[in-house]
Amino acid sequence: MFNKKMVSDLDVKGKKVIVRVDFNVPIKNGKINDDTRITAALPTINYLLDHGAAVILMSHLGRPKSKEDLQFSLQPVADHLASLISAPVKFAADCRGEVAKQAAASLKPGEVLVLENTRFYPEETKNDAQMSKDLASLADIFVNDAFGSAHRAHSSTTGIADYLPSAAGFLMEKEIQYLGNAIADPVRPFVAILGGAKISDKIGVIENLLKTADKILIGGGMANTFLKAQGYELADSLVEDEVLETAGDLLSRSEGKILLPVDLTLGDKFDADAEMTHIPVGNVPAGWRVLDIGPLTVQLFDEVIGSAGTVVWNGPMGVFEFPKFAKGTFDLAKSVANSKAISIIGGGDSVSAINQSGLSDKITHISTGGGASLEMLEGLELPGLAALDDK
């Protein structure tokens, strides 16, 4: 499955290696709230340092409108990285131009340089050739370790590989192996759990999983659209009317693989303090909306997960940012953590639920990429991986 050159296949001694990392982390008041994505890149960074390379790191952060948008500066990330590794960490206040060139030129083996946010340039997301060349001019070798951005064809993820020898980092390899094996050759029964608000961005995923999974458990807002396709009235619940026909079609072709909620947790408004009630699946009373799966659904899903060989989970079961309506998601997190299955979790909210439950050490693999892991589940090729040199 993984036929790309690895960082360990390269001779990096005395070379400048530019690494695309995914340091798109939550920052509040200059402090990093969750450094999972930074620590996930450490094996590759430390390997390069230990093998005599000068390491240049580049990443995007958020969606800045311009270079003046300094709330999206990577300076706090560079400061935080310095506390995690024993090598000197320098920061360049630009990712191209004279500032970046001089900083890269003076970088010595055993040192790390963090470049400023690549998205301070609109050319980055356009995969602009000149931007790719500018980034490539800073180094001798390109390593992509940013699985979270591998589904995007940008200058720093794919374009740069046209101008330098390239390889995958250890995080990229690990992600592709876990997710790739889950799809290509899963330990069976293979159970996929899908949640989140919308079905529209997961239609391709469901299509592909109907071919590979043994069961697909569906919760969250996306379950509402399937329930409405079965003829139930959903009152004020989130429903995507424009894909009702598609939802009905997927159900009719699923041969019983798709399992929907059998009971629902309702709120009388979209609010953390909403009144709450449970009902069996049926018509939702006027003025109420579905905000979580119900306890009987948790029980049903738990039984399926308990006998699984592989579980892949993407998306919460309800509006889990409201504590009252987080029970379905947290109960499912426990089911997955307690199962003997190979468990793979992707997507910010599901990962967040596992971390908040304190169960992350019981999960086989927690993916650092939501969009990228969905595209893999859909069976699509990731541009950031395709661009790298083959073995």
KEMI-192342 format. One record per residue (C-alpha): residue number from 1; residue in one letter; x, y, z. Coordinates in pm, 1 decimal. Layout:
N
+-----+---------+----------+----------+----------+
: num : residuo :        X :        Y :        Z :
+-----+---------+----------+----------+----------+
: NUM :       a :        X :        Y :        Z :
...
+-----+---------+----------+----------+----------+
//
This chain:
391
+-----+---------+----------+----------+----------+
: num : residuo :        X :        Y :        Z :
+-----+---------+----------+----------+----------+
:   1 :       m :      0.0 :      0.0 :      0.0 :
:   2 :       f :    277.2 :    242.0 :     98.7 :
:   3 :       n :    525.5 :    261.8 :   -190.1 :
:   4 :       k :    659.4 :    613.3 :   -129.1 :
:   5 :       k :   1014.9 :    698.5 :    -29.0 :
:   6 :       m :   1046.5 :    742.6 :    346.0 :
:   7 :       v :   1257.0 :    996.1 :    532.0 :
:   8 :       s :   1461.0 :    696.0 :    653.4 :
:   9 :       d :   1548.5 :    610.7 :    288.9 :
:  10 :       l :   1737.0 :    941.4 :    246.0 :
:  11 :       d :   2088.8 :   1051.5 :    329.1 :
:  12 :       v :   2022.7 :   1378.7 :    513.2 :
:  13 :       k :   2361.2 :   1437.8 :    681.5 :
:  14 :       g :   2472.2 :   1798.2 :    629.7 :
:  15 :       k :   2161.2 :   1868.1 :    418.5 :
:  16 :       k :   1889.8 :   2127.7 :    461.9 :
:  17 :       v :   1557.0 :   1944.3 :    483.0 :
:  18 :       i :   1231.6 :   2139.2 :    450.3 :
:  19 :       v :    943.0 :   1957.8 :    619.0 :
:  20 :       r :    574.4 :   2033.8 :    565.3 :
:  21 :       v :    422.2 :   1977.6 :    908.8 :
:  22 :       d :     64.6 :   2031.4 :   1020.2 :
:  23 :       f :     98.2 :   2287.8 :   1297.8 :
:  24 :       n :   -257.6 :   2415.6 :   1246.8 :
:  25 :       v :   -328.8 :   2409.0 :   1621.6 :
:  26 :       p :   -580.6 :   2597.3 :   1837.9 :
:  27 :       i :   -420.1 :   2910.9 :   1989.1 :
:  28 :       k :   -584.5 :   3142.7 :   2240.8 :
:  29 :       n :   -411.3 :   3456.3 :   2371.8 :
:  30 :       g :    -79.9 :   3334.5 :   2233.2 :
:  31 :       k :   -107.5 :   2999.1 :   2416.7 :
:  32 :       i :   -154.8 :   2662.9 :   2247.3 :
:  33 :       n :   -464.2 :   2476.4 :   2373.1 :
:  34 :       d :   -386.7 :   2139.1 :   2216.2 :
:  35 :       d :    -40.3 :   2043.6 :   2089.7 :
:  36 :       t :   -132.9 :   1696.6 :   1955.5 :
:  37 :       r :    -36.0 :   1791.8 :   1600.7 :
:  38 :       i :    299.2 :   1931.1 :   1714.3 :
:  39 :       t :    394.1 :   1625.5 :   1920.2 :
:  40 :       a :    283.0 :   1399.9 :   1630.9 :
:  41 :       a :    556.2 :   1555.0 :   1413.3 :
:  42 :       l :    836.2 :   1506.4 :   1669.2 :
:  43 :       p :    951.9 :   1158.6 :   1552.1 :
:  44 :       t :   1032.3 :   1297.2 :   1204.9 :
:  45 :       i :   1190.0 :   1619.7 :   1338.0 :
:  46 :       n :   1405.9 :   1432.3 :   1591.3 :
:  47 :       y :   1509.9 :   1169.7 :   1335.2 :
:  48 :       l :   1635.4 :   1443.5 :   1100.0 :
:  49 :       l :   1823.0 :   1622.3 :   1380.2 :
:  50 :       d :   1980.3 :   1295.1 :   1499.3 :
:  51 :       h :   2099.8 :   1225.9 :   1142.9 :
:  52 :       g :   2277.3 :   1558.2 :   1099.0 :
:  53 :       a :   2020.8 :   1761.5 :    904.3 :
:  54 :       a :   1933.9 :   2130.6 :    935.3 :
:  55 :       v :   1554.0 :   2124.0 :    965.8 :
:  56 :       i :   1322.1 :   2388.3 :    815.8 :
:  57 :       l :    955.9 :   2355.9 :    913.9 :
:  58 :       m :    663.5 :   2507.3 :    723.9 :
:  59 :       s :    291.5 :   2498.0 :    798.5 :
:  60 :       h :    -30.7 :   2690.3 :    758.2 :
:  61 :       l :   -234.3 :   2812.4 :   1054.0 :
:  62 :       g :   -600.7 :   2903.7 :   1020.3 :
:  63 :       r :   -731.2 :   3114.2 :    732.5 :
:  64 :       p :   -555.5 :   3452.2 :    747.3 :
:  65 :       k :   -679.3 :   3726.3 :    515.1 :
:  66 :       s :   -336.4 :   3893.5 :    484.0 :
:  67 :       k :     18.7 :   3905.4 :    623.7 :
:  68 :       e :    -98.1 :   4161.8 :    879.2 :
:  69 :       d :   -332.2 :   3902.4 :   1033.4 :
:  70 :       l :    -81.6 :   3826.4 :   1311.0 :
:  71 :       q :   -325.8 :   3627.5 :   1524.8 :
:  72 :       f :   -232.5 :   3353.8 :   1274.2 :
:  73 :       s :    144.3 :   3388.9 :   1322.3 :
:  74 :       l :    337.4 :   3067.0 :   1387.3 :
:  75 :       q :    567.1 :   3242.0 :   1637.9 :
:  76 :       p :    383.2 :   3090.9 :   1942.8 :
:  77 :       v :    412.2 :   2747.4 :   1779.0 :
:  78 :       a :    788.6 :   2793.0 :   1734.4 :
:  79 :       d :    816.6 :   2897.0 :   2101.6 :
:  80 :       h :    619.4 :   2590.3 :   2210.1 :
:  81 :       l :    824.9 :   2356.5 :   1989.4 :
:  82 :       a :   1141.8 :   2487.8 :   2156.5 :
:  83 :       s :   1010.0 :   2348.0 :   2488.0 :
:  84 :       l :    956.6 :   2002.0 :   2333.7 :
:  85 :       i :   1293.4 :   1937.1 :   2168.7 :
:  86 :       s :   1654.1 :   1979.1 :   2278.0 :
:  87 :       a :   1769.9 :   2154.9 :   1958.2 :
:  88 :       p :   1776.5 :   2534.1 :   1907.8 :
:  89 :       v :   1455.4 :   2657.6 :   1739.8 :
:  90 :       k :   1468.4 :   2976.7 :   1531.8 :
:  91 :       f :   1178.7 :   3165.4 :   1374.7 :
:  92 :       a :   1166.5 :   3345.6 :   1038.9 :
:  93 :       a :    901.9 :   3619.3 :   1016.4 :
:  94 :       d :    832.4 :   3522.6 :    653.0 :
:  95 :       c :    822.6 :   3197.7 :    453.8 :
:  96 :       r :    970.9 :   3343.2 :    132.0 :
:  97 :       g :   1177.3 :   3645.1 :     24.2 :
:  98 :       e :   1498.3 :   3775.4 :    181.2 :
:  99 :       v :   1399.9 :   3709.0 :    544.5 :
: 100 :       a :   1337.5 :   3339.0 :    477.4 :
: 101 :       k :   1641.7 :   3303.7 :    247.4 :
: 102 :       q :   1885.4 :   3450.4 :    499.5 :
: 103 :       a :   1741.9 :   3249.0 :    789.8 :
: 104 :       a :   1765.8 :   2925.8 :    587.9 :
: 105 :       a :   2114.8 :   3004.0 :    457.7 :
: 106 :       s :   2255.5 :   3055.3 :    808.0 :
: 107 :       l :   2086.2 :   2744.7 :    956.8 :
: 108 :       k :   2334.3 :   2480.2 :   1074.4 :
: 109 :       p :   2290.7 :   2101.2 :   1107.6 :
: 110 :       g :   2120.8 :   2020.1 :   1438.3 :
: 111 :       e :   1916.0 :   2342.4 :   1431.6 :
: 112 :       v :   1548.4 :   2400.8 :   1353.0 :
: 113 :       l :   1392.6 :   2695.1 :   1169.1 :
: 114 :       v :   1015.8 :   2754.6 :   1173.7 :
: 115 :       l :    892.2 :   2962.9 :    878.9 :
: 116 :       e :    599.2 :   3202.3 :    908.6 :
: 117 :       n :    248.0 :   3087.5 :    804.5 :
: 118 :       t :    248.7 :   2975.0 :    438.8 :
: 119 :       r :   -108.8 :   3100.9 :    400.8 :
: 120 :       f :      3.1 :   3460.9 :    452.5 :
: 121 :       y :     44.0 :   3430.4 :     74.3 :
: 122 :       p :   -272.3 :   3367.6 :   -133.6 :
: 123 :       e :    -46.1 :   3188.7 :   -386.3 :
: 124 :       e :     -8.1 :   2899.2 :   -137.6 :
: 125 :       t :   -362.8 :   2766.9 :   -181.2 :
: 126 :       k :   -345.0 :   2819.7 :   -559.5 :
: 127 :       n :    -43.9 :   2583.6 :   -577.3 :
: 128 :       d :    142.7 :   2869.1 :   -747.7 :
: 129 :       a :    463.0 :   2751.0 :   -921.4 :
: 130 :       q :    671.4 :   3053.7 :   -817.2 :
: 131 :       m :    572.0 :   3009.3 :   -452.6 :
: 132 :       s :    664.0 :   2638.8 :   -477.5 :
: 133 :       k :   1004.0 :   2731.5 :   -627.3 :
: 134 :       d :   1066.7 :   2992.6 :   -355.4 :
: 135 :       l :   1001.8 :   2735.5 :    -81.7 :
: 136 :       a :   1213.8 :   2472.9 :   -260.5 :
: 137 :       s :   1505.4 :   2717.8 :   -294.9 :
: 138 :       l :   1550.4 :   2713.6 :     85.6 :
: 139 :       a :   1650.5 :   2344.8 :    107.0 :
: 140 :       d :   1801.1 :   2034.2 :    -53.5 :
: 141 :       i :   1525.6 :   1782.9 :     29.4 :
: 142 :       f :   1147.7 :   1800.2 :     89.0 :
: 143 :       v :    968.6 :   1579.2 :    343.5 :
: 144 :       n :    589.8 :   1584.2 :    376.6 :
: 145 :       d :    469.4 :   1487.9 :    724.4 :
: 146 :       a :    144.6 :   1688.3 :    716.6 :
: 147 :       f :   -122.5 :   1421.7 :    681.9 :
: 148 :       g :   -384.7 :   1675.9 :    796.6 :
: 149 :       s :   -317.5 :   1877.6 :    479.0 :
: 150 :       a :   -243.0 :   1588.5 :    242.3 :
: 151 :       h :   -585.0 :   1618.8 :     76.5 :
: 152 :       r :   -496.7 :   1970.0 :    -47.4 :
: 153 :       a :   -285.6 :   2043.9 :   -356.3 :
: 154 :       h :   -103.2 :   2356.2 :   -231.6 :
: 155 :       s :    244.9 :   2498.5 :   -297.7 :
: 156 :       s :    379.4 :   2368.8 :     34.4 :
: 157 :       t :    216.4 :   2023.9 :     10.5 :
: 158 :       t :    247.6 :   1922.9 :   -356.5 :
: 159 :       g :    401.4 :   2198.6 :   -572.4 :
: 160 :       i :    734.7 :   2200.1 :   -389.8 :
: 161 :       a :    782.5 :   1828.0 :   -470.9 :
: 162 :       d :    831.1 :   1924.1 :   -839.0 :
: 163 :       y :   1160.3 :   2096.5 :   -748.4 :
: 164 :       l :   1321.8 :   1878.3 :   -477.2 :
: 165 :       p :   1382.8 :   1509.4 :   -403.2 :
: 166 :       s :   1095.3 :   1415.5 :   -170.4 :
: 167 :       a :    982.7 :   1158.5 :     85.4 :
: 168 :       a :    715.4 :   1097.0 :    348.0 :
: 169 :       g :    766.3 :   1151.9 :    718.7 :
: 170 :       f :    686.6 :    895.4 :    989.6 :
: 171 :       l :    347.5 :   1046.1 :   1078.8 :
: 172 :       m :    236.3 :   1035.3 :    715.4 :
: 173 :       e :    346.5 :    670.9 :    692.0 :
: 174 :       k :    164.4 :    574.5 :   1012.9 :
: 175 :       e :   -159.0 :    746.6 :    906.4 :
: 176 :       i :   -160.7 :    588.9 :    561.0 :
: 177 :       q :    -82.6 :    243.7 :    698.6 :
: 178 :       y :   -360.2 :    247.3 :    960.0 :
: 179 :       l :   -627.1 :    406.3 :    743.2 :
: 180 :       g :   -510.5 :    231.0 :    427.9 :
: 181 :       n :   -520.4 :   -112.2 :    593.7 :
: 182 :       a :   -859.3 :    -38.7 :    749.0 :
: 183 :       i :   -999.2 :      3.0 :    399.1 :
: 184 :       a :   -788.6 :   -241.6 :    196.1 :
: 185 :       d :   -762.3 :   -532.1 :    438.6 :
: 186 :       p :   -953.9 :   -478.7 :    765.7 :
: 187 :       v :   -974.8 :   -729.8 :   1048.1 :
: 188 :       r :  -1342.6 :   -823.3 :   1029.6 :
: 189 :       p :  -1612.1 :   -747.2 :   1122.1 :
: 190 :       f :  -1527.4 :   -395.7 :    999.1 :
: 191 :       v :  -1753.6 :   -135.8 :   1162.7 :
: 192 :       a :  -1760.9 :    228.8 :   1054.0 :
: 193 :       i :  -1921.2 :    494.0 :   1274.8 :
: 194 :       l :  -2020.6 :    818.7 :   1105.7 :
: 195 :       g :  -2161.8 :   1125.9 :   1274.7 :
: 196 :       g :  -2153.8 :   1502.2 :   1244.9 :
: 197 :       a :  -2405.5 :   1746.1 :   1108.5 :
: 198 :       k :  -2416.2 :   1675.8 :    738.1 :
: 199 :       i :  -2454.4 :   1376.4 :    513.4 :
: 200 :       s :  -2368.9 :   1579.3 :    199.0 :
: 201 :       d :  -1992.0 :   1580.4 :    265.1 :
: 202 :       k :  -1992.4 :   1207.5 :    350.3 :
: 203 :       i :  -2193.6 :   1063.3 :     58.7 :
: 204 :       g :  -1875.4 :    941.5 :   -118.5 :
: 205 :       v :  -1751.7 :    792.0 :    209.3 :
: 206 :       i :  -2076.2 :    598.0 :    262.4 :
: 207 :       e :  -2070.1 :    480.7 :   -102.4 :
: 208 :       n :  -1718.2 :    340.0 :    -53.5 :
: 209 :       l :  -1793.6 :    191.5 :    289.5 :
: 210 :       l :  -2095.3 :      4.5 :    151.0 :
: 211 :       k :  -1835.3 :   -193.8 :    -48.8 :
: 212 :       t :  -1588.7 :   -252.9 :    236.7 :
: 213 :       a :  -1761.1 :   -228.0 :    577.2 :
: 214 :       d :  -1975.2 :   -493.9 :    745.9 :
: 215 :       k :  -2179.3 :   -236.4 :    940.5 :
: 216 :       i :  -2213.0 :    143.4 :    920.8 :
: 217 :       l :  -2350.0 :    309.0 :   1235.6 :
: 218 :       i :  -2491.9 :    654.7 :   1171.0 :
: 219 :       g :  -2566.4 :    921.2 :   1432.3 :
: 220 :       g :  -2544.6 :   1299.0 :   1462.7 :
: 221 :       g :  -2735.6 :   1543.5 :   1246.4 :
: 222 :       m :  -2672.7 :   1329.7 :    939.9 :
: 223 :       a :  -2894.9 :   1052.5 :   1083.0 :
: 224 :       n :  -3191.4 :   1295.5 :   1070.5 :
: 225 :       t :  -3173.7 :   1312.6 :    690.9 :
: 226 :       f :  -3184.5 :    931.7 :    667.5 :
: 227 :       l :  -3478.0 :    918.7 :    911.8 :
: 228 :       k :  -3669.9 :   1177.9 :    710.5 :
: 229 :       a :  -3596.2 :    974.5 :    395.4 :
: 230 :       q :  -3775.0 :    686.6 :    573.3 :
: 231 :       g :  -4080.9 :    908.8 :    611.0 :
: 232 :       y :  -4047.8 :   1037.6 :    969.6 :
: 233 :       e :  -4134.6 :   1397.4 :   1059.8 :
: 234 :       l :  -3831.9 :   1569.2 :   1218.9 :
: 235 :       a :  -3993.2 :   1902.0 :   1328.3 :
: 236 :       d :  -3716.8 :   2161.5 :   1396.5 :
: 237 :       s :  -3424.3 :   1917.2 :   1356.9 :
: 238 :       l :  -3138.8 :   1976.9 :   1115.4 :
: 239 :       v :  -3227.0 :   1798.0 :    788.4 :
: 240 :       e :  -3064.6 :   1830.0 :    445.4 :
: 241 :       d :  -3373.6 :   1817.9 :    224.9 :
: 242 :       e :  -3166.6 :   1847.1 :    -92.9 :
: 243 :       v :  -3008.8 :   1503.6 :    -37.3 :
: 244 :       l :  -3316.5 :   1314.1 :     86.4 :
: 245 :       e :  -3336.4 :   1116.6 :   -238.5 :
: 246 :       t :  -2967.1 :   1020.7 :   -213.8 :
: 247 :       a :  -3015.4 :    913.9 :    149.4 :
: 248 :       g :  -3312.5 :    695.8 :     51.0 :
: 249 :       d :  -3109.3 :    543.2 :   -232.4 :
: 250 :       l :  -2813.8 :    462.2 :     -2.0 :
: 251 :       l :  -3050.8 :    294.2 :    246.5 :
: 252 :       s :  -3219.3 :     86.1 :    -23.4 :
: 253 :       r :  -2878.6 :    -36.3 :   -147.7 :
: 254 :       s :  -2727.1 :    -94.7 :    194.8 :
: 255 :       e :  -2862.0 :   -450.6 :    242.7 :
: 256 :       g :  -2899.2 :   -386.7 :    614.0 :
: 257 :       k :  -2541.2 :   -261.3 :    658.0 :
: 258 :       i :  -2654.1 :     89.1 :    763.2 :
: 259 :       l :  -2783.0 :    107.1 :   1121.4 :
: 260 :       l :  -2974.4 :    422.0 :   1222.0 :
: 261 :       p :  -3076.9 :    535.7 :   1571.7 :
: 262 :       v :  -3369.6 :    348.8 :   1730.8 :
: 263 :       d :  -3435.9 :    627.0 :   1983.1 :
: 264 :       l :  -3354.7 :    997.5 :   2000.1 :
: 265 :       t :  -3266.5 :   1262.6 :   2255.7 :
: 266 :       l :  -3460.3 :   1582.1 :   2186.4 :
: 267 :       g :  -3420.2 :   1943.4 :   2297.3 :
: 268 :       d :  -3690.7 :   2210.4 :   2283.5 :
: 269 :       k :  -3435.2 :   2457.0 :   2141.1 :
: 270 :       f :  -3077.8 :   2462.7 :   2009.2 :
: 271 :       d :  -2926.5 :   2560.3 :   2341.3 :
: 272 :       a :  -2709.1 :   2413.2 :   2615.0 :
: 273 :       d :  -2995.5 :   2472.7 :   2862.5 :
: 274 :       a :  -3270.6 :   2324.9 :   2644.4 :
: 275 :       e :  -3535.7 :   2101.0 :   2802.4 :
: 276 :       m :  -3448.5 :   1739.5 :   2723.1 :
: 277 :       t :  -3656.6 :   1429.2 :   2651.2 :
: 278 :       h :  -3606.5 :   1084.5 :   2490.5 :
: 279 :       i :  -3840.8 :    927.3 :   2235.0 :
: 280 :       p :  -3833.9 :    606.1 :   2029.7 :
: 281 :       v :  -3771.1 :    676.8 :   1660.7 :
: 282 :       g :  -4090.0 :    819.0 :   1513.5 :
: 283 :       n :  -4233.4 :   1161.9 :   1443.5 :
: 284 :       v :  -4060.1 :   1436.6 :   1643.5 :
: 285 :       p :  -4321.6 :   1659.4 :   1813.7 :
: 286 :       a :  -4356.4 :   2017.6 :   1684.5 :
: 287 :       g :  -4116.9 :   2263.2 :   1852.1 :
: 288 :       w :  -3857.3 :   1993.1 :   1934.7 :
: 289 :       r :  -3535.3 :   1891.2 :   1760.6 :
: 290 :       v :  -3301.6 :   1590.7 :   1766.9 :
: 291 :       l :  -2978.4 :   1681.4 :   1951.2 :
: 292 :       d :  -2832.1 :   1337.5 :   2034.2 :
: 293 :       i :  -2885.3 :    963.2 :   1994.1 :
: 294 :       g :  -3085.8 :    796.7 :   2271.5 :
: 295 :       p :  -2981.3 :    535.0 :   2532.7 :
: 296 :       l :  -3127.1 :    236.9 :   2339.3 :
: 297 :       t :  -2924.5 :    339.2 :   2033.0 :
: 298 :       v :  -2609.8 :    354.8 :   2246.3 :
: 299 :       q :  -2687.4 :     -0.8 :   2362.2 :
: 300 :       l :  -2745.7 :   -122.4 :   2004.4 :
: 301 :       f :  -2427.9 :     42.8 :   1872.6 :
: 302 :       d :  -2229.7 :    -85.8 :   2172.8 :
: 303 :       e :  -2323.1 :   -447.3 :   2088.0 :
: 304 :       v :  -2207.9 :   -405.1 :   1726.6 :
: 305 :       i :  -1880.3 :   -237.3 :   1833.5 :
: 306 :       g :  -1820.9 :   -507.9 :   2096.9 :
: 307 :       s :  -1794.6 :   -780.1 :   1833.4 :
: 308 :       a :  -1594.7 :   -574.0 :   1579.4 :
: 309 :       g :  -1244.8 :   -651.9 :   1454.6 :
: 310 :       t :  -1183.7 :   -300.5 :   1318.0 :
: 311 :       v :  -1364.6 :     23.0 :   1411.0 :
: 312 :       v :  -1323.4 :    352.0 :   1225.9 :
: 313 :       w :  -1504.9 :    653.2 :   1375.4 :
: 314 :       n :  -1551.1 :   1000.2 :   1226.8 :
: 315 :       g :  -1797.6 :   1253.8 :   1368.1 :
: 316 :       p :  -1992.3 :   1303.7 :   1694.8 :
: 317 :       m :  -2332.3 :   1146.7 :   1771.5 :
: 318 :       g :  -2496.4 :   1471.4 :   1883.3 :
: 319 :       v :  -2437.0 :   1835.8 :   1970.1 :
: 320 :       f :  -2160.2 :   1732.2 :   2204.3 :
: 321 :       e :  -2045.6 :   2089.1 :   2278.4 :
: 322 :       f :  -2365.7 :   2107.8 :   2492.9 :
: 323 :       p :  -2285.5 :   1882.7 :   2795.5 :
: 324 :       k :  -2651.5 :   1772.2 :   2821.7 :
: 325 :       f :  -2640.6 :   1639.4 :   2464.4 :
: 326 :       a :  -2289.9 :   1488.4 :   2474.4 :
: 327 :       k :  -2385.3 :   1158.8 :   2638.9 :
: 328 :       g :  -2428.1 :    963.0 :   2313.4 :
: 329 :       t :  -2084.0 :   1067.4 :   2188.8 :
: 330 :       f :  -1908.2 :   1001.0 :   2520.7 :
: 331 :       d :  -2083.0 :    665.1 :   2570.3 :
: 332 :       l :  -1974.5 :    562.9 :   2221.2 :
: 333 :       a :  -1618.2 :    675.0 :   2300.0 :
: 334 :       k :  -1625.8 :    430.5 :   2593.9 :
: 335 :       s :  -1759.9 :    151.7 :   2371.8 :
: 336 :       v :  -1480.2 :    202.4 :   2119.0 :
: 337 :       a :  -1211.7 :    229.2 :   2390.1 :
: 338 :       n :  -1334.5 :    -87.3 :   2563.7 :
: 339 :       s :  -1363.2 :   -295.0 :   2247.2 :
: 340 :       k :  -1088.8 :   -538.0 :   2148.0 :
: 341 :       a :  -1102.2 :   -404.1 :   1791.6 :
: 342 :       i :   -831.6 :   -212.5 :   1608.5 :
: 343 :       s :   -973.0 :    136.6 :   1659.7 :
: 344 :       i :   -905.5 :    439.0 :   1440.5 :
: 345 :       i :  -1053.0 :    780.4 :   1512.1 :
: 346 :       g :  -1042.4 :   1079.3 :   1277.8 :
: 347 :       g :  -1211.4 :   1417.8 :   1269.2 :
: 348 :       g :  -1169.8 :   1695.7 :   1525.5 :
: 349 :       d :  -1488.5 :   1638.2 :   1726.8 :
: 350 :       s :  -1449.8 :   1261.2 :   1765.9 :
: 351 :       v :  -1083.8 :   1305.4 :   1862.8 :
: 352 :       s :  -1184.8 :   1577.6 :   2107.6 :
: 353 :       a :  -1448.1 :   1347.0 :   2263.0 :
: 354 :       i :  -1191.4 :   1068.3 :   2309.9 :
: 355 :       n :   -939.9 :   1311.4 :   2463.5 :
: 356 :       q :  -1201.9 :   1462.7 :   2696.0 :
: 357 :       s :  -1307.6 :   1111.6 :   2802.7 :
: 358 :       g :   -948.0 :   1040.2 :   2903.8 :
: 359 :       l :   -957.9 :    726.7 :   2688.8 :
: 360 :       s :   -710.1 :    818.1 :   2415.2 :
: 361 :       d :   -448.8 :    569.0 :   2537.7 :
: 362 :       k :   -699.6 :    287.5 :   2467.4 :
: 363 :       i :   -736.9 :    381.4 :   2099.7 :
: 364 :       t :   -510.7 :    209.3 :   1844.7 :
: 365 :       h :   -467.8 :    516.5 :   1624.7 :
: 366 :       i :   -591.8 :    874.9 :   1657.5 :
: 367 :       s :   -567.4 :   1046.8 :   1320.3 :
: 368 :       t :   -438.8 :   1403.3 :   1292.3 :
: 369 :       g :   -643.8 :   1468.9 :    977.8 :
: 370 :       g :  -1022.0 :   1501.1 :    955.5 :
: 371 :       g :  -1064.2 :   1588.5 :    586.8 :
: 372 :       a :   -771.7 :   1371.7 :    479.8 :
: 373 :       s :   -897.7 :   1067.8 :    672.6 :
: 374 :       l :  -1245.3 :   1111.5 :    518.4 :
: 375 :       e :  -1095.8 :   1125.4 :    168.8 :
: 376 :       m :   -903.6 :    805.6 :    239.4 :
: 377 :       l :  -1224.5 :    638.1 :    360.6 :
: 378 :       e :  -1378.9 :    755.2 :     35.1 :
: 379 :       g :  -1102.2 :    573.9 :   -153.1 :
: 380 :       l :   -959.3 :    893.0 :   -304.3 :
: 381 :       e :   -589.2 :    954.1 :   -372.2 :
: 382 :       l :   -434.6 :   1225.1 :   -154.4 :
: 383 :       p :   -246.4 :   1487.0 :   -363.5 :
: 384 :       g :     11.6 :   1548.4 :    -87.4 :
: 385 :       l :    102.0 :   1181.0 :    -93.8 :
: 386 :       a :     78.7 :   1127.2 :   -469.6 :
: 387 :       a :    334.2 :   1408.1 :   -529.3 :
: 388 :       l :    613.2 :   1232.4 :   -334.6 :
: 389 :       d :    886.3 :   1020.4 :   -494.3 :
: 390 :       d :    816.6 :    648.7 :   -523.0 :
: 391 :       k :   1056.6 :    398.8 :   -362.6 :
+-----+---------+----------+----------+----------+
//
